[in-house]
Amino acid sequence: MKNDQEIKSLAEKYTFDVYPHTINLTISSGDGVTITDVNGNSYLDFAAGLGVNILGNCHPKLVRNVQDQLKRIIHPSNLYFIPEQILLAEKLCKITRLDKAYFSNSGAEANESLIKFARKWGNAQSHPKQEIICFESGWHGRTTGTISACKDESMQAGFEPLLPGFITVPKFDLAAIKTKLNDNTLGVLVEPVLGHGGVFPAPPGFLKELRAFCDENSILMLVDEIQTGIGRTGSFLFCDHEDVTPDILTLGKALAGGFPIGATLCKDFIAKHMTVGTHGSTFGGNPVSATAALTVLDTIYEDKLIENAAKLGEYLFSELNKLQQLFPDKVTEARHCGLMCALEVSIDNKRLQRLILDQGLICTTVGTKVLRFLPPFVITKLDIDKAVNCIKSALINYL
């Protein structure tokens, strides 16, 4: 293994400079809630691979099951029936109350599939429908299609022309949706907690109202639970908090505990329009990622990790709130939904992030004023106490 500076020099020379690298670490290994860099320094991991590693780093059961799968077969392609993929589809459909599952390699791909499935249905109507209503501050990925669905000039600038057919309204504004509804509207796409937008959950009752609105107007309810799904908000889906079932649902990030996967689930009346040759993926739903996802699903239920996310999310939020009271000149607000937490600050969040890292805690930033915490579900109260002490020390040292 090359040393830290050698790796960074090679990265500068040979890789695209599209990542901020504000967490200036060269990672060597991980174990549970800890990450270790090539210099031997260990850190408490409250980023979890951007909300991915919900079982922690290198969970023994995940490692064991994936190793067993690697010994059997790695990649047969979707020209064949893949048992692990089919079992995963069955499990997800039963959990989400949807009918069909399609697998890709990432959340962005899952949302690309959502757009295609929705438009295939829309164009099959007696009066074709092609427009999707989206929300400001929503985040659905970095592909051409998904950035077209996000009203974010920092993502869109220089990539024009964008994919047409998206209308944007203020976040969670049902009245604004009603003003934009027209004969060409096929559905409404919502991220129920705006993760990249700063961790803003939809208001209580909003999803129920949106479900009723879509039903009344014969349009699709499209829900992106890439970041909120698989228990992050204290239930398997954020939609479960309001007992709402969308027409199309996307999952990704935590689904396979660190292995690349995306899932797009939908109802039969939509799936029937996707016939042989209309869509596909070389690697989507491969046996290794599917095995990892099955392991994640089994583990979160067997070990009651969703309940742990709900309970410890409340505890982390309460401790972050105390920081707002202790440092009113630096901390503006704490927000959360399960183990999806944010601390909004009035100071430079990236500088504060570096000071927190110096104290031994990894977190991420959103925009210029928000720190985001997406820890593994296997954390304990002691881990949270350590993390909050790191943040507290960094706030004290921020002069």
C-alpha positions as CSV (number, residue, x, y, z in Angstrom):
1,M,0.0,0.0,0.0
2,K,1.4,3.4,-1.0
3,N,1.4,6.1,1.7
4,D,-1.1,8.9,2.1
5,Q,0.6,11.5,0.0
6,E,1.5,9.1,-2.8
7,I,-2.2,8.1,-3.1
8,K,-3.3,11.7,-3.1
9,S,-0.7,12.6,-5.8
10,L,-1.9,9.8,-8.0
11,A,-5.5,10.8,-7.5
12,E,-4.7,14.4,-8.6
13,K,-2.9,13.1,-11.7
14,Y,-5.2,10.3,-12.8
15,T,-8.8,10.9,-11.6
16,F,-11.4,13.5,-12.3
17,D,-11.5,16.3,-9.8
18,V,-15.3,16.1,-9.2
19,Y,-15.3,15.2,-5.5
20,P,-14.7,17.9,-2.9
21,H,-12.6,15.6,-0.6
22,T,-13.4,17.8,2.4
23,I,-13.0,14.7,4.5
24,N,-9.3,14.7,3.7
25,L,-8.6,11.0,4.6
26,T,-7.2,8.1,2.7
27,I,-9.2,5.1,4.0
28,S,-7.5,1.8,4.8
29,S,-10.1,-0.2,6.7
30,G,-13.4,-0.2,8.6
31,D,-14.8,-2.1,11.5
32,G,-18.3,-1.5,12.9
33,V,-18.8,2.2,13.6
34,T,-15.1,2.9,13.1
35,I,-13.0,3.9,10.0
36,T,-9.2,3.8,9.9
37,D,-7.0,5.7,7.5
38,V,-3.6,4.6,6.0
39,N,-1.8,6.5,8.8
40,G,-3.5,4.3,11.4
41,N,-5.8,7.0,12.8
42,S,-9.3,5.8,13.7
43,Y,-12.5,7.8,13.5
44,L,-16.1,7.4,14.6
45,D,-18.1,7.0,11.3
46,F,-21.3,9.1,11.3
47,A,-21.4,9.3,7.5
48,A,-21.7,5.5,6.9
49,G,-20.6,5.8,3.2
50,L,-23.2,8.5,2.6
51,G,-25.9,6.6,4.5
52,V,-25.1,3.3,2.9
53,N,-23.4,1.2,5.6
54,I,-26.3,0.8,7.9
55,L,-24.9,-2.5,9.4
56,G,-21.6,-0.7,10.0
57,N,-18.3,-1.4,8.3
58,C,-17.6,-5.0,7.4
59,H,-20.5,-6.6,9.3
60,P,-19.5,-10.3,9.8
61,K,-22.7,-11.7,8.5
62,L,-22.6,-9.6,5.4
63,V,-18.9,-10.4,4.7
64,R,-19.6,-14.2,5.2
65,N,-22.6,-14.3,3.0
66,V,-21.0,-12.3,0.2
67,Q,-17.8,-14.5,0.4
68,D,-20.0,-17.6,0.1
69,Q,-21.7,-16.2,-3.0
70,L,-18.4,-15.2,-4.6
71,K,-17.4,-18.8,-4.4
72,R,-20.5,-19.9,-6.3
73,I,-21.0,-17.4,-9.1
74,I,-20.3,-13.7,-9.5
75,H,-22.0,-12.6,-12.8
76,P,-24.2,-14.7,-15.1
77,S,-26.1,-11.7,-16.6
78,N,-29.9,-11.2,-16.8
79,L,-30.2,-13.5,-19.7
80,Y,-30.7,-16.1,-17.0
81,F,-33.0,-16.4,-13.9
82,I,-30.9,-15.4,-10.9
83,P,-32.3,-17.0,-7.7
84,E,-30.9,-14.4,-5.3
85,Q,-32.4,-11.6,-7.4
86,I,-35.8,-13.2,-7.6
87,L,-35.9,-13.8,-3.9
88,L,-34.9,-10.2,-3.3
89,A,-37.7,-9.0,-5.6
90,E,-40.2,-11.2,-3.7
91,K,-39.1,-9.8,-0.3
92,L,-39.1,-6.2,-1.4
93,C,-42.5,-6.5,-3.0
94,K,-44.0,-8.0,0.1
95,I,-42.5,-5.4,2.4
96,T,-43.5,-2.4,0.2
97,R,-46.9,-3.7,-0.9
98,L,-45.9,-3.2,-4.6
99,D,-46.1,-5.7,-7.4
100,K,-42.9,-5.8,-9.4
101,A,-39.2,-5.0,-8.8
102,Y,-36.5,-4.0,-11.3
103,F,-32.8,-3.8,-10.2
104,S,-30.1,-1.5,-11.4
105,N,-26.7,-0.4,-9.9
106,S,-27.4,2.8,-8.0
107,G,-30.1,5.2,-6.8
108,A,-29.6,7.5,-9.7
109,E,-30.2,4.5,-12.1
110,A,-33.3,3.6,-10.1
111,N,-34.7,7.1,-10.6
112,E,-33.9,6.9,-14.3
113,S,-35.9,3.8,-14.4
114,L,-38.7,5.5,-12.5
115,I,-38.8,8.3,-15.2
116,K,-38.9,5.7,-18.0
117,F,-41.5,3.5,-16.3
118,A,-43.7,6.6,-15.6
119,R,-43.4,8.0,-19.1
120,K,-44.1,4.6,-20.7
121,W,-47.3,4.4,-18.7
122,G,-48.1,8.1,-19.5
123,N,-47.6,7.7,-23.2
124,A,-49.9,4.6,-23.3
125,Q,-52.9,6.6,-22.1
126,S,-55.7,7.6,-24.5
127,H,-54.4,11.2,-24.0
128,P,-50.6,10.8,-23.5
129,K,-49.2,12.4,-20.4
130,Q,-45.5,13.3,-20.2
131,E,-44.8,15.9,-17.5
132,I,-43.7,15.2,-14.0
133,I,-44.1,17.7,-11.2
134,C,-41.0,17.9,-8.8
135,F,-40.1,19.9,-5.8
136,E,-37.4,22.5,-5.2
137,S,-34.4,21.2,-3.2
138,G,-35.2,17.6,-4.2
139,W,-32.3,15.4,-5.1
140,H,-32.7,12.5,-7.4
141,G,-29.2,11.8,-8.8
142,R,-26.6,13.2,-11.2
143,T,-27.6,11.6,-14.5
144,T,-28.9,13.8,-17.3
145,G,-32.5,12.7,-16.6
146,T,-32.3,13.1,-12.8
147,I,-30.6,16.5,-12.8
148,S,-33.4,17.6,-15.1
149,A,-35.8,16.7,-12.3
150,C,-33.8,18.9,-9.8
151,K,-34.0,22.6,-9.8
152,D,-30.4,23.1,-8.9
153,E,-28.3,25.3,-11.2
154,S,-25.1,24.1,-9.7
155,M,-25.9,20.6,-11.0
156,Q,-27.5,21.7,-14.3
157,A,-25.1,24.4,-15.5
158,G,-23.1,23.4,-18.5
159,F,-25.1,20.2,-19.2
160,E,-27.8,21.8,-21.3
161,P,-30.0,20.9,-23.1
162,L,-31.7,19.1,-20.2
163,L,-34.4,16.5,-20.5
164,P,-37.7,18.3,-21.0
165,G,-41.0,17.5,-19.2
166,F,-40.3,18.5,-15.6
167,I,-42.1,21.2,-13.7
168,T,-40.8,22.4,-10.3
169,V,-42.8,23.8,-7.4
170,P,-41.8,24.9,-3.9
171,K,-41.1,22.0,-1.5
172,F,-44.0,20.1,-0.1
173,D,-46.5,22.8,-1.5
174,L,-49.6,20.9,-2.5
175,A,-51.4,24.2,-3.4
176,A,-48.6,24.9,-6.0
177,I,-49.0,21.4,-7.4
178,K,-52.7,22.1,-8.0
179,T,-51.9,25.2,-10.0
180,K,-49.5,23.3,-12.2
181,L,-51.7,20.3,-12.9
182,N,-52.7,20.0,-16.5
183,D,-53.8,17.4,-19.1
184,N,-50.1,16.6,-19.7
185,T,-49.3,15.8,-16.1
186,L,-48.4,12.2,-15.5
187,G,-47.3,12.3,-11.9
188,V,-45.7,14.0,-8.9
189,L,-42.1,13.0,-7.8
190,V,-41.2,13.5,-4.2
191,E,-38.3,12.9,-1.9
192,P,-40.1,12.6,1.4
193,V,-37.1,13.9,3.4
194,L,-35.0,16.4,1.5
195,G,-31.6,14.9,2.3
196,H,-29.3,16.9,0.1
197,G,-31.7,19.8,0.6
198,G,-30.8,19.9,4.3
199,V,-32.8,17.2,6.0
200,F,-36.3,18.6,5.8
201,P,-39.0,16.0,6.3
202,A,-42.4,16.4,4.6
203,P,-45.0,17.9,7.0
204,P,-47.2,15.4,8.8
205,G,-50.1,14.4,6.6
206,F,-48.5,15.6,3.4
207,L,-48.0,12.2,1.8
208,K,-51.6,11.2,2.6
209,E,-52.9,14.4,0.9
210,L,-50.6,13.8,-2.1
211,R,-51.8,10.2,-2.4
212,A,-55.4,11.4,-2.4
213,F,-54.6,14.2,-4.9
214,C,-52.9,11.8,-7.3
215,D,-55.8,9.3,-7.1
216,E,-58.4,12.0,-7.7
217,N,-56.6,13.2,-10.8
218,S,-55.6,9.8,-12.2
219,I,-51.8,10.6,-12.0
220,L,-48.9,8.7,-10.5
221,M,-47.4,9.2,-7.0
222,L,-43.7,8.7,-7.5
223,V,-41.6,8.5,-4.4
224,D,-37.8,8.5,-4.1
225,E,-36.7,6.8,-0.9
226,I,-33.1,6.3,-1.9
227,Q,-31.8,7.9,1.3
228,T,-34.9,7.5,3.5
229,G,-35.6,3.8,2.8
230,I,-34.4,0.6,4.5
231,G,-35.2,1.9,8.0
232,R,-33.3,5.2,8.0
233,T,-36.3,7.2,9.3
234,G,-37.4,4.7,11.9
235,S,-39.7,2.7,9.6
236,F,-38.8,0.7,6.6
237,L,-40.0,3.5,4.4
238,F,-40.9,7.1,5.2
239,C,-44.2,6.3,3.5
240,D,-44.9,3.8,6.2
241,H,-45.2,6.6,8.8
242,E,-48.4,7.6,7.0
243,D,-49.5,4.2,5.7
244,V,-49.1,5.4,2.1
245,T,-48.2,3.2,-0.9
246,P,-46.8,5.0,-4.0
247,D,-47.3,3.9,-7.6
248,I,-43.5,3.8,-8.2
249,L,-40.9,3.7,-5.5
250,T,-37.1,3.8,-5.7
251,L,-34.5,2.4,-3.3
252,G,-30.7,2.4,-3.2
253,K,-27.9,3.4,-0.9
254,A,-28.4,1.2,2.2
255,L,-30.2,-1.6,0.4
256,A,-27.1,-3.8,-0.1
257,G,-25.0,-2.4,2.8
258,G,-22.2,-1.1,0.6
259,F,-22.6,-3.1,-2.6
260,P,-23.9,-1.3,-5.7
261,I,-27.6,-1.7,-6.2
262,G,-30.7,0.3,-7.0
263,A,-34.4,-0.9,-7.0
264,T,-37.4,0.5,-8.8
265,L,-40.7,-1.0,-7.6
266,C,-44.1,-0.3,-9.0
267,K,-47.7,-1.6,-9.4
268,D,-48.7,-4.0,-12.0
269,F,-50.7,-1.5,-14.1
270,I,-47.4,0.3,-14.8
271,A,-45.1,-2.7,-15.0
272,K,-47.2,-4.3,-17.8
273,H,-46.1,-1.6,-20.2
274,M,-42.4,-2.5,-19.8
275,T,-42.1,-5.4,-22.2
276,V,-39.0,-7.4,-23.4
277,G,-36.4,-5.0,-24.8
278,T,-37.8,-1.8,-23.3
279,H,-35.3,-1.6,-20.5
280,G,-32.4,-3.6,-19.0
281,S,-29.1,-3.6,-17.1
282,T,-25.9,-5.7,-17.5
283,F,-25.1,-5.8,-13.8
284,G,-28.4,-4.9,-12.2
285,G,-29.5,-7.5,-9.6
286,N,-26.4,-9.5,-9.9
287,P,-26.0,-12.4,-7.4
288,V,-23.4,-10.7,-5.2
289,S,-25.4,-7.4,-4.7
290,A,-28.6,-9.3,-4.3
291,T,-27.1,-11.6,-1.7
292,A,-25.8,-8.5,0.2
293,A,-29.3,-6.9,0.0
294,L,-31.0,-10.1,1.3
295,T,-28.5,-10.1,4.2
296,V,-29.2,-6.5,5.0
297,L,-33.0,-7.1,5.0
298,D,-32.7,-10.2,7.2
299,T,-30.3,-8.5,9.6
300,I,-32.3,-5.3,10.2
301,Y,-35.4,-7.3,11.1
302,E,-33.6,-10.0,13.1
303,D,-31.6,-7.6,15.1
304,K,-34.4,-5.0,15.4
305,L,-32.2,-2.3,13.8
306,I,-35.0,-0.2,12.5
307,E,-36.3,0.2,16.1
308,N,-32.8,1.1,17.1
309,A,-32.6,3.7,14.4
310,A,-35.9,5.2,15.7
311,K,-34.8,5.2,19.3
312,L,-31.3,6.4,18.9
313,G,-32.4,9.0,16.2
314,E,-34.4,10.6,19.0
315,Y,-31.5,10.5,21.3
316,L,-29.1,12.0,18.8
317,F,-31.5,14.7,18.0
318,S,-32.0,15.6,21.6
319,E,-28.2,15.8,22.1
320,L,-27.8,18.0,19.0
321,N,-30.6,20.3,20.3
322,K,-28.5,20.8,23.5
323,L,-25.7,22.1,21.3
324,Q,-28.0,24.7,19.9
325,Q,-28.8,25.8,23.4
326,L,-25.1,25.8,24.4
327,F,-23.9,27.6,21.2
328,P,-26.8,29.9,20.1
329,D,-24.3,32.1,18.2
330,K,-23.0,29.2,16.1
331,V,-25.8,26.6,15.9
332,T,-29.1,27.7,14.4
333,E,-31.2,24.5,14.5
334,A,-31.2,20.7,14.8
335,R,-33.4,18.6,12.6
336,H,-34.0,14.9,12.2
337,C,-36.1,12.0,11.0
338,G,-35.0,8.8,12.6
339,L,-31.2,8.4,12.2
340,M,-31.2,11.1,9.5
341,C,-30.0,14.2,11.4
342,A,-28.8,17.7,10.6
343,L,-27.2,20.5,12.5
344,E,-27.7,23.9,10.8
345,V,-25.0,26.4,11.7
346,S,-24.4,30.1,11.2
347,I,-20.7,29.5,10.7
348,D,-18.6,27.9,7.9
349,N,-19.8,24.3,8.0
350,K,-16.8,22.9,6.1
351,R,-14.4,24.5,8.4
352,L,-16.4,23.1,11.3
353,Q,-16.4,19.7,9.7
354,R,-12.6,19.7,9.6
355,L,-12.4,20.6,13.3
356,I,-14.9,17.8,14.1
357,L,-12.7,15.4,12.1
358,D,-9.7,16.5,14.1
359,Q,-11.7,15.4,17.2
360,G,-12.2,12.0,15.7
361,L,-15.7,12.1,14.1
362,I,-16.6,11.8,10.4
363,C,-19.8,13.6,9.2
364,T,-20.8,15.2,5.9
365,T,-21.9,18.7,4.9
366,V,-24.8,20.0,2.8
367,G,-24.6,23.4,1.2
368,T,-22.7,26.0,3.2
369,K,-24.6,25.8,6.6
370,V,-25.6,22.2,7.3
371,L,-23.8,19.3,8.9
372,R,-25.5,16.0,8.1
373,F,-25.3,12.8,10.3
374,L,-26.2,9.4,8.8
375,P,-24.7,6.9,11.2
376,P,-24.9,3.1,11.0
377,F,-28.0,1.5,12.7
378,V,-25.6,-0.4,15.0
379,I,-24.5,2.6,17.0
380,T,-25.0,2.9,20.7
381,K,-25.8,5.7,23.1
382,L,-22.1,5.7,24.0
383,D,-21.2,6.3,20.4
384,I,-23.6,9.2,20.2
385,D,-22.2,10.7,23.4
386,K,-18.7,10.5,21.9
387,A,-19.8,12.0,18.7
388,V,-21.6,14.9,20.4
389,N,-18.5,15.6,22.5
390,C,-16.4,15.8,19.3
391,I,-18.9,18.3,17.9
392,K,-18.9,20.3,21.2
393,S,-15.1,20.5,21.3
394,A,-15.0,21.6,17.6
395,L,-17.6,24.4,18.4
396,I,-15.5,25.5,21.3
397,N,-12.3,25.6,19.1
398,Y,-14.1,27.4,16.3
399,L,-12.9,31.0,16.9
